[in-house]
Amino acid sequence: MATYLIRHTPRLSGEVEVSTAKNAVLPILAAGLLTEDPLIIKDVPRITDVDMLLQILRDCGAEVVRSGSDVSVCALQTQSPNHEENIRKLRASILILGPILARSGSACVGLPGGCAIGQRPIDLHVKGLQALGAQVHPIGGKMQLSGRLTGTRIYLDLPSVGATENLMMAATLAEGKTTLENAAKEPEIVDLANCLNQMGAKITGAGTGTVTIIGVERLHGTVYHPIPDRVEAGTLLCAAAITEGSILVRGACAEHLRSLLFKLTETGVGIKETQVGIRITGSAVSPFELRTLAYPGFPTDMQAPMTVVALKCHGTSMLHETVFENRFMHVGELARLGAHIRVENNVALVEGGHVLRGGVMRSTDLRAGASMMLAGMIAQGESILQDPAGHIERGYQNLPEKLRLIGADIERIEDYPS
């Protein structure tokens, strides 16, 4: 059980390097199943979500080798995974479905799991693959798909990131032209398309609502360096904003964080974009309103950290969650420290300016856990953050260590009772 002891942090200062993006690395790793050649991914973060997917890829017949921070995936042949335990734990495991089906003509995958932040159905993935020609047969908690894929026009009912990625990968080896309409526009979509094109795919329009894929007979291997993690960078920027910090987040891409940077600027902090990253100075003081939306709107993954920023502001902030219906689970835990937050109809009203005092919190999901770590930094005295499911280590590479590097007082302890 991961448990963290967090002491009050008056100020952060210095420089910290952002890791490679988890949400970019996972689909790119899955893309390794599309070719018999080695796909080498640079600077892969050491987080449990990645480790779990690497085990799944091995179960799919791929040879997976870590060398320092790099990972090589070589799938001479592919097969459906036999072990369902990791599939059930990892939402991103659904991303192996399209590549295996496109490569071998048949795939059988269990239903994925992940954070309990709301309904994230896979029907868009399945409907899209059916449109490409797959026959679907549900088998006791699994999905069996088979058939030769042929390009077509697909309209996504929602701009789902995972469905866009899965269908884009499947379509690279389909016969003819595929057009994805109402596609997700996230930077991770563009990154996956760039990697696939480097492997020999023919994809245009990634990052817009319409993505076109011309199928090819085969893809080849390549060496690829994914984009920096915009959520980790945003979490570090929020940590500085609540501590009157002055830090440089090296490697952070401002273009990927535009909506967050605008909101942080509204609170009164100073933001400076540089060639090497983003510098933030000052403290959040002014309340704000935000609404989570699909990219380029405000990211739902940053809602929980911004709730903590709102606790530092003088007045009432309003945070409207429109992406996931169960993403305010951190509110009850923050109340243990004395936070004044009321949730009504997926809107959190946060009364800032009240003193927080140390207490015991329990991580409820990945981003909520990070927000609780930040809240412990501004609470008076000591706080204990229990993370029995290891949520934080699923998505952040060495977050406590990075915060310590710039002045936080956080310690991972093992002997605190659950």
N, C-alpha and C positions, 0 to 999 in steps of 0.2 A: 504494500500500500504506500503510495507516494504521499508524503505529508510535508508541509512547508511551514516553517516558523518565520514570520514576517514582522519586522519592527518598523516603527515610524521612520520615514525617509523625508527629511526637510527639503532636499534639493538633489537633482541629478545633474551631472555635468560630464563632458568628455565626448568620446566617439565610440560608436558601436557599429558592427558590420551586419547587414541583413543577410539572411540565408536565402538559398534558392527556394522558389515557391513550391510548397507541397502540392497545391492544386494544379500546378503545371507539370510537375514531375510525375505524378501518378498516371495521367493519361499517356504521357510520353513513354513511360515504362511499358504500359499495355501495348503501345504501338510496336514494341519489339516483337510481338507475336505475328506481325504482318509480313515478316521477312525471315529467310533462312540465314541471312548474314548477321554479323554482330552489330547491334546498336549500342553505342557507348554514350552514356549520359554523364556530363561533368557536374561536379559539386552537388551530388545528391545528398539531401539532408538526412542525418541519422535520427529519424523519428519512428515511432512504432507503426504508424500507418504505412510508411514506406517498407519497413521490415516485413509487415504482414503481406503486402502486395508482392514482394520478392518471393516469399514462400509460395504464394498462389501461382506465380509465374513458373516456378520450378515444378509445381504440381501439374502445370499445363504442358510440361515437356521441355521447357526452356532451360538452358544452362545459364545460370546467373552468377556473376563473379563481382565482388566488391574489391576495388584496388584503391586504397586510400579513400578519397571522397568520391571517386568515380564508380559507376556501375556499368557492367557489360551484360547485355541480354542477347543470347543467341538461341533462336528457336528453329533448329533444323526441321523439326516436326512439331505439330501442335495437337493437343488433346484436351478434352473437357476435364476440369479438375475433379479429383476423387474425394478430396477432404473438404467438407463443408464448414468446418468450424471457423476458419478465417473468413470465408465468404460471408458468414452470418455476422461477423464483427465489423466488416469494412464495407462502407457504402460504395467506395470506388471500385470494388470488385466487379461490379456490373460492367465495367469498361472492357473486360476481357471478352465479353459476349460477341460484339461486332467483329473484332479481329479474328477470333477463332472460327466463327461462321464463315467469314469472307475467305479465310485461308484454306479451310478444310471442307467446307460445305455442310458441317454439322457441329452443333454446340449444345451442351446441356449444363446449365449453371443454376445453382441454388439462389434463392432470394437474398439480397444483401441486407446488411444491418448498418450500424453507424450511430451517430448521436441522436438522442430522442428529442429532437427539436421541432418535430412536426411531421406531417405526411410528406413523403418524397417518393411517390409511386414510380414504378418502372414502366408504366403503360406506354409512355411516349417512346421509349427505347423499342419496345416490342412492336408497337404499331408501325414505327418507321421501318424496322427490319422486315415486317410483313409486306409493307409497300414495295420494298426492294425484292420481294419474291420468296421470302422465307416462310416455310410452313411451321406453325407453332403448335406444340402439344404439351400442356401442363401435366407434370408427373409428380404428384406428391410433394409439393413445396419446391419443385424445380421447374425450369422452363427448358423444354427440348425444342430446338430450332434446327431446321435443315432446308437445303435447297440452294440452287445456283442464283446468285444475286444479279439483278439487272437494274441499271440506272432508271430513275423515275423522278417525279416532282413530289416532294414531301412538305406538307405544312405542319409545323409544330403548334399545338394548341397553346403552349406556353414556351417562352424562350429558355428552355431547360439547358443548362450548361452540360450536364452529363449526357443527355440525349443528343445534343449537337455533336459532342465529341465522339460518341459511340457510332452514330450514323456516318459522320465524316470519315472515320477510320474504315468502317465497313465498305463505304462507297469507293474508296481508293482502289479496291480490287474488283468492284462490280463491273459488269459489261455495260459500256455506254456512259451517258451523262446523268448525273444526279444533281438536283437543285433542292437545297434546304431553305425553306421560307420561314420567317419568324424565328430565325436562328439566334442563339445567344451571341453576345458581342464582347464578352469578357476578354481581357488580355491573354488569359490562359488558352482561349480558343485560337487566337492568333498565333500563339507560341506553338501549339500542337500542329497547326497548319504549316507553319514554317519548318518544323521538324519533318513532317510528312513530305513536304515538297523537296526538302533536302535529301529525302530517301527515294525520290523519283516520282512522287505523286503529282497530280495536276489539280491544284486547288486554288480558286480565286474567290475573293469576296469575304474572307475571314475577317471578323471584326465589324461586319455589317449585318443587316437582317437577312441577307440572301447570300448563301454560300453555294458555289458551283464546284462540282467534283467530276472530272473526266477520268473514268476508270482506266487503269493500266494493268498489264499482265502480271507484273511483279514489282516489288519494291526492293531496294538494296540497303545495306547498312550505311551508317554515317556516325559522325561524332557531333554531339549537340550539347550546347550549354543553355539550360532553361532560364527564364526570367527570374528576377528577385521576387521575394515573397511580399506582396503588397499588404497582406493582413498583418504579418509580423512587423513590418515597418510601421504600419498604422498603430499597432499596439504600443510600440516603443515611443512614438510621437505622443500618444495619449498619456503615457507614463510621465513624459517630460512636462506636459501641459498641466498635470495635477500637482506637480512638485516645484513649480517655478524653476524649471530646469533650463539648461542651455546645452543641448546635445546635437551632434551631427550623426545622422543615420546614414552611414556609408552604403552606397549601392542602391538606395531607395530610388524608385522611378516616380517622379512627380506626376507624369502623365497618367500613370495608373491609379493615382491617389487624388485626383483633382477634386472630387466631391468632398472627401474628408478634409483636404487642406482648406477648402472654402469654409467648412464648418468650424474648424479649429481657429481660423482667422477671425470668425465671428465672435468667438469667445474672448478674444483679446490677445492671443499669443502672436508672436512674430514668426513668420515662415519665410525662409530664404532658400530658393532652389539653386544648387551649385552643380558644377560638372561632376562632382564625386558623390553627391547625395543631397539630403535635405537637412537644413539646420533649423531648429526650433528654439525659441527663447521666450521667457516670460511665463505667466500663469493664466489659466482660464478663469475669467471673472464674470463674463456676460452670459446670461441664459440664451438658449437657442431652441429652434425647432428643427426636426429632421424626419424624413419619411424614407424607409428602406425601399429600394426598387432594384430591378435588374440593371446591370451595368449599361450605361455610364451613370446610373443613379447611385444613391448612397448605398454601400454594401451592407447586407444584413450581418455579415461576419464582424462588422465594426460597431454594431449597435450596442452590444454589452460593454465594451471599453468606453464608448461615448456616454453611457449611463453613468459611469464613474466620473468622467469629466464633468457631467452635469451636477454631480454632488459638490463639486468645488465652486461652481458658479453661484452668484448672488441673485437668487430669484428662482422662478419656476421654468424648467425646460420641458418640452414635450417631444417624446420619441414615439413615432408611429411605425409599428412593425407590420409590413404588408406581405412579406415573403413566406415566413413560417409562422404558423398559428400558436406555437408553443415555445417561443423564444424569449420569454421573460422569466425563466426559472431562476435566474440569478437574483431577481428582485428580493425574494424571500430570504436568501442568504445574506444579501447586503443589509437587510433590515436588522440582522443580528449585530451589526456594528453600529446601528443607530441611524441608518439611512431612512429618509422620509420619501417614500415612493408609493404612488398609488397607480394601479393598473386598471384601466377600463376599456373593454372592447379593443384589445391589441394596441392601446395607447398608454404609455407610461408617463405620468406626470411626476417630475423629479423636483423636489424642493431642495435647492442647494444652500450652502452656507452653514449647515448644521455640523457640529463637531462629531466625528466618528470616533468610536472607542473600540479597542481591540476585542476580538471575540473568536469564536470557532465557526468556520464555514465549511461547507462541503461542495466540491465541484460537481456541477450537474451536467455539463457538456464542455466541449473544447474551448469555445470562445468565452463562455461564462466563467470557466476556471481561470482564464487569463485575467478577466475583469476583476475577479475576487482577489487575485494576487495584487493587482494595482490598488484596489480598495484598502488592502492591508497596509500598503505603503503610506497611505495618508491618514490612517487611523492612529489615534494616540495609544501608546503602549505596544503590546505584542498581540499578534493575531495568529491563529492556526488555520491553515487551509488543508483540508483532507481531500485527497483525490484518489480514492480506492480503485477506480477504473482506469487511472492513468490518462485521463482526458488531455491534460496539458502536454504531456510528452508524446501524444499522438500527432500533434500538429505543429509544435514549436520545438526547434532545435536549441536546447540549452537556454531557454528563456530566463530562468533564475540567474544563471551565470552571466548572461548578457546584461541583465539589470544590475547585478552586483558590480560589473565592470564600470558602470557609470554612476555608482554610488548607492545603490539600494542595499538594504540589510535583509537578505533572504537566505534561509538555510534549509536544506532538505534534510529532514530527520526521519528516523525509522522507528523510534520507540514510543511515539505518542499513541495512546490507546484509541482505537477506532470507535 
